[in-house]
Amino acid sequence: MTTTDIARTRTDWVGEANDVARRIRARVLELTILKDGCYLSQALSSADLLAALYTRVLRLQPLAEPLGSAPFSGVPGSADPSPSGGRFHGERTPDGDRFLISPAHYAVAIYAALESVGRLAPGALESFNTDGSTLEMIGAEHSPGFELTTGSFGQALSQSAGIAFARRLRGETGRTAVFVSDGELEEGQTWEGVQAAAFYGLDSLMLFVDVNGQQVDGLTKDVMNVEPIDARFAAFGWDVRVLDGHDVEAIAAAVESKVTDGRPLVVLAYTDTARGVPYLNARKPHLHYVRAKSDADREAFDKALAELKGELA
């Protein structure tokens, strides 16, 4: 697979996006089996959203060829200029998009997405979660697809709003997109970013939220309810779109119908943390980190992986 913009060179971009989503789920399930545990449910819920972004929505520069992931040699900086994970999104241009990743524990889903669209070299994921690899379980600014360290949690929207504001001051026309999880809506800094983005009229800012309703301690509504999310964003002055997060056409349409009116865009993508692996429904809501706990689990995971790969045949 090349690194050209897949969706822009094919008439059936929807079919390609759905295939990318299946590859993401299959790859992360495979790593969950191989590594005896992974942030699987996050990949299952966000796969379609990431597929739509990478194959249709985002205006990223193509790469000459898929990139490998260099071993970790230190965080990027003037003293040790290790390569930024943002290089996997191509060269920055004034009219191109910037894509910032907030939930660092979704890293494996990002890696699988990059591999699936030909931005991460085949075989690079074999070093996932091993000593010395930049393909870390928790992504940082040197990890493929990441150009920011976003906290402990909940800082990327503020950072992205600052980037969008700076780009406007420079006269750039490109958009700034940021991907977050719904658990980050419990964080006060997130809402400070929401308020600032609306106040400064950052209508080049696009926020995509994986609303899967679960977090490490259980259901979000039981731990710290953040609903009604749409009404909260609307009250701050955002352009709010609520949709099925497994519908790639709806995700693209939400962005393509956006008008320049001074309002930032938020896409609330409601998703299922067992999508593609229905066996996991019995474990809900405790799916923050998934590993096989029994022979029955291992058999079910192997079967689900075979089915996902079979759908790509």
C-alpha positions as CSV (number, residue, x, y, z in Angstrom):
1,M,0.0,0.0,0.0
2,T,1.4,3.4,-0.9
3,T,1.3,6.6,1.2
4,T,-0.8,8.5,-1.3
5,D,-4.1,9.9,-0.1
6,I,-6.0,6.6,-0.5
7,A,-9.5,8.1,-0.4
8,R,-8.7,10.9,-2.9
9,T,-7.5,8.5,-5.5
10,R,-10.4,6.0,-5.3
11,T,-14.0,6.3,-6.0
12,D,-14.9,3.9,-3.2
13,W,-13.3,5.7,-0.3
14,V,-16.0,4.4,2.0
15,G,-15.0,0.8,1.3
16,E,-11.4,1.7,1.8
17,A,-12.0,3.4,5.0
18,N,-14.0,0.4,6.3
19,D,-11.1,-1.8,5.4
20,V,-8.7,0.4,7.2
21,A,-10.9,0.2,10.3
22,R,-10.9,-3.6,10.1
23,R,-7.2,-3.6,9.8
24,I,-6.8,-1.5,12.8
25,R,-9.0,-3.8,14.9
26,A,-7.3,-6.9,13.6
27,R,-3.8,-5.5,14.2
28,V,-4.5,-4.4,17.7
29,L,-6.2,-7.7,18.6
30,E,-3.2,-9.5,17.2
31,L,-0.9,-7.4,19.4
32,T,-3.1,-8.0,22.4
33,I,-2.7,-11.8,21.9
34,L,1.1,-11.6,21.2
35,K,1.9,-9.2,24.0
36,D,-0.5,-10.7,26.5
37,G,-2.5,-7.5,26.9
38,C,-3.1,-4.2,25.3
39,Y,-5.4,-1.2,25.1
40,L,-7.7,-3.1,22.8
41,S,-11.1,-1.6,23.5
42,Q,-9.9,1.9,22.7
43,A,-8.9,0.7,19.2
44,L,-12.1,-1.2,18.7
45,S,-14.2,1.9,19.5
46,S,-12.1,4.5,17.6
47,A,-11.1,2.5,14.5
48,D,-13.8,3.9,12.2
49,L,-13.2,7.4,13.4
50,L,-9.4,7.1,12.8
51,A,-10.0,5.5,9.4
52,A,-12.3,8.3,8.3
53,L,-9.8,10.9,9.4
54,Y,-6.8,9.3,7.8
55,T,-8.4,8.3,4.5
56,R,-10.8,11.1,3.9
57,V,-11.0,14.0,6.3
58,L,-7.4,15.1,7.0
59,R,-5.3,17.0,4.4
60,L,-1.9,15.5,5.2
61,Q,1.1,15.6,3.0
62,P,1.9,12.2,1.4
63,L,5.2,10.5,2.3
64,A,7.7,9.3,-0.3
65,E,7.6,5.9,1.4
66,P,6.4,4.4,4.7
67,L,8.6,5.4,7.7
68,G,10.3,3.1,10.1
69,S,10.3,3.9,13.8
70,A,13.8,4.7,15.0
71,P,14.9,3.4,18.5
72,F,14.4,5.8,21.4
73,S,17.4,8.0,21.8
74,G,15.9,10.8,24.0
75,V,13.0,13.2,23.8
76,P,13.0,15.7,20.9
77,G,14.8,19.0,21.7
78,S,17.7,21.2,20.9
79,A,20.2,19.1,22.9
80,D,19.0,15.8,21.5
81,P,16.9,16.4,18.4
82,S,15.3,13.0,18.2
83,P,12.7,12.8,15.4
84,S,9.2,13.9,16.3
85,G,6.4,11.5,15.9
86,G,4.6,14.2,13.9
87,R,6.8,13.3,10.9
88,F,4.5,10.4,10.1
89,H,1.8,13.0,9.2
90,G,4.1,14.4,6.5
91,E,5.7,17.8,6.0
92,R,3.9,20.7,7.6
93,T,2.5,23.2,5.1
94,P,0.6,26.5,5.6
95,D,-2.5,25.0,3.9
96,G,-2.2,21.5,5.3
97,D,-3.8,20.1,8.4
98,R,-2.1,19.4,11.7
99,F,-3.4,16.3,13.6
100,L,-2.8,16.2,17.3
101,I,-3.4,13.1,19.5
102,S,-4.5,13.6,23.1
103,P,-5.2,10.2,24.8
104,A,-1.7,8.7,24.9
105,H,-3.1,5.2,25.8
106,Y,-4.7,5.1,22.4
107,A,-1.2,4.9,20.9
108,V,-1.6,1.4,19.6
109,A,-4.7,2.4,17.7
110,I,-2.7,5.3,16.1
111,Y,0.2,3.0,15.2
112,A,-2.2,0.5,13.6
113,A,-3.9,3.3,11.7
114,L,-0.6,4.6,10.4
115,E,0.4,1.1,9.3
116,S,-2.9,0.5,7.6
117,V,-2.7,3.7,5.5
118,G,1.0,3.1,4.6
119,R,2.6,5.8,6.8
120,L,4.3,3.3,9.2
121,A,6.5,0.7,7.6
122,P,5.3,-2.9,7.6
123,G,7.0,-4.8,10.4
124,A,7.7,-1.8,12.5
125,L,5.0,-2.7,15.0
126,E,6.9,-5.9,15.9
127,S,8.9,-3.7,18.3
128,F,5.7,-2.4,20.0
129,N,6.0,-2.2,23.8
130,T,9.6,-3.5,23.9
131,D,12.6,-1.8,25.6
132,G,14.2,0.9,23.5
133,S,11.3,1.2,21.1
134,T,9.5,4.5,20.3
135,L,6.4,2.4,19.7
136,E,5.5,2.7,23.3
137,M,2.3,1.5,25.0
138,I,1.7,5.1,26.1
139,G,2.6,7.4,23.3
140,A,4.8,10.5,23.7
141,E,6.1,13.2,21.3
142,H,8.7,10.8,19.8
143,S,6.1,8.1,19.1
144,P,4.7,7.6,15.6
145,G,1.8,10.0,15.0
146,F,2.4,12.0,18.2
147,E,4.0,15.4,18.2
148,L,2.9,16.4,21.7
149,T,3.1,15.0,25.2
150,T,-0.4,15.7,26.5
151,G,-0.2,15.4,30.1
152,S,-1.0,13.0,32.2
153,F,-4.3,13.7,30.5
154,G,-6.5,16.3,29.1
155,Q,-4.0,18.9,27.8
156,A,-4.1,18.4,24.0
157,L,-7.1,20.6,23.3
158,S,-5.5,23.6,25.0
159,Q,-2.3,22.9,23.1
160,S,-4.2,22.5,19.8
161,A,-6.1,25.7,20.4
162,G,-2.8,27.5,20.9
163,I,-1.5,26.0,17.7
164,A,-4.6,27.0,15.8
165,F,-4.4,30.5,17.1
166,A,-0.7,30.8,16.2
167,R,-1.4,29.5,12.7
168,R,-4.1,32.1,12.2
169,L,-1.6,34.8,13.3
170,R,0.8,33.5,10.7
171,G,-1.8,33.7,8.0
172,E,-2.0,29.9,7.5
173,T,-5.2,28.5,6.1
174,G,-4.7,24.9,7.2
175,R,-6.9,23.3,9.8
176,T,-5.9,22.0,13.2
177,A,-7.5,18.7,14.3
178,V,-7.3,17.1,17.7
179,F,-8.5,13.6,18.8
180,V,-9.6,13.1,22.4
181,S,-11.4,10.5,24.5
182,D,-14.6,11.3,26.4
183,G,-12.9,10.7,29.7
184,E,-10.9,13.9,29.1
185,L,-14.1,15.8,29.3
186,E,-13.9,15.3,33.1
187,E,-10.8,17.5,33.1
188,G,-11.0,21.2,33.9
189,Q,-8.3,22.1,31.5
190,T,-10.3,20.6,28.7
191,W,-13.1,23.0,29.4
192,E,-10.7,26.0,29.6
193,G,-9.6,25.0,26.1
194,V,-13.2,24.8,25.0
195,Q,-13.9,28.2,26.3
196,A,-10.8,29.8,24.8
197,A,-11.3,28.3,21.4
198,A,-14.8,29.6,21.2
199,F,-13.8,33.1,22.6
200,Y,-11.1,33.5,19.9
201,G,-13.3,32.2,17.1
202,L,-11.0,29.4,16.1
203,D,-13.2,28.0,13.4
204,S,-10.1,26.2,11.9
205,L,-10.1,23.9,14.9
206,M,-11.7,20.5,14.7
207,L,-12.2,18.3,17.8
208,F,-13.1,14.6,17.4
209,V,-14.3,12.8,20.6
210,D,-14.4,9.1,21.0
211,V,-17.5,8.9,23.2
212,N,-17.3,5.2,24.2
213,G,-18.8,5.8,27.7
214,Q,-16.1,3.8,29.5
215,Q,-13.0,4.5,31.5
216,V,-10.6,2.7,33.8
217,D,-13.0,2.6,36.8
218,G,-16.2,1.7,34.9
219,L,-18.9,3.6,33.1
220,T,-18.2,7.3,32.6
221,K,-21.7,8.1,33.7
222,D,-21.2,6.4,37.0
223,V,-17.7,7.8,37.7
224,M,-18.2,11.4,36.6
225,N,-21.1,12.0,34.3
226,V,-20.2,14.4,31.4
227,E,-23.5,14.3,29.6
228,P,-25.2,16.1,28.0
229,I,-21.9,16.7,26.1
230,D,-23.6,18.3,23.1
231,A,-25.4,20.9,25.2
232,R,-22.3,21.8,27.0
233,F,-20.3,22.4,23.9
234,A,-23.2,24.3,22.3
235,A,-23.4,26.5,25.4
236,F,-19.7,27.5,24.9
237,G,-20.4,28.4,21.3
238,W,-19.2,25.4,19.4
239,D,-20.6,23.9,16.2
240,V,-21.7,20.5,17.5
241,R,-22.2,17.3,15.5
242,V,-23.5,14.1,17.2
243,L,-23.2,10.9,15.2
244,D,-22.6,7.2,15.1
245,G,-18.8,6.9,15.4
246,H,-18.8,3.7,13.3
247,D,-20.3,5.5,10.3
248,V,-17.4,6.8,8.2
249,E,-19.6,8.6,5.8
250,A,-21.3,10.5,8.7
251,I,-17.9,11.5,10.1
252,A,-16.7,12.9,6.8
253,A,-20.0,14.7,6.1
254,A,-19.9,16.4,9.5
255,V,-16.6,18.0,8.5
256,E,-17.4,18.7,4.9
257,S,-20.6,20.5,5.8
258,K,-18.8,22.8,8.2
259,V,-19.0,26.5,7.3
260,T,-16.6,29.3,8.3
261,D,-18.7,31.1,10.9
262,G,-16.3,31.7,13.8
263,R,-17.2,28.5,15.7
264,P,-14.9,25.6,16.3
265,L,-16.2,22.2,15.3
266,V,-16.7,19.3,17.7
267,V,-17.7,15.8,16.4
268,L,-19.1,13.6,19.1
269,A,-18.6,10.1,17.8
270,Y,-20.6,7.6,20.0
271,T,-18.9,4.2,19.8
272,D,-18.8,0.7,21.1
273,T,-15.8,-0.7,22.9
274,A,-16.5,-4.3,21.8
275,R,-17.0,-3.4,18.1
276,G,-15.6,-6.3,16.0
277,V,-15.1,-8.5,19.0
278,P,-18.5,-9.1,20.5
279,Y,-17.1,-11.6,22.9
280,L,-16.0,-8.7,25.0
281,N,-19.5,-7.5,25.7
282,A,-19.6,-9.8,28.7
283,R,-16.7,-7.9,30.3
284,K,-18.2,-4.4,30.0
285,P,-17.6,-1.9,31.5
286,H,-14.2,-3.2,32.6
287,L,-12.4,-3.0,29.3
288,H,-9.8,-0.3,29.9
289,Y,-7.0,-2.8,29.5
290,V,-7.7,-6.2,27.9
291,R,-5.8,-9.5,28.2
292,A,-6.8,-13.1,27.9
293,K,-7.6,-14.5,31.3
294,S,-8.5,-18.0,30.4
295,D,-8.3,-20.7,27.7
296,A,-11.8,-19.6,26.7
297,D,-10.6,-16.1,26.2
298,R,-7.7,-17.1,24.1
299,E,-9.9,-19.3,21.9
300,A,-12.4,-16.4,21.5
301,F,-9.7,-13.9,20.7
302,D,-8.2,-16.3,18.1
303,K,-11.6,-16.8,16.5
304,A,-12.3,-13.0,16.4
305,L,-8.9,-12.4,14.8
306,A,-9.5,-15.0,12.1
307,E,-12.9,-13.4,11.4
308,L,-11.5,-9.9,11.2
309,K,-8.8,-11.0,8.9
310,G,-11.2,-13.1,6.8
311,E,-13.3,-9.9,6.2
312,L,-10.2,-8.4,4.6
313,A,-9.5,-11.4,2.3
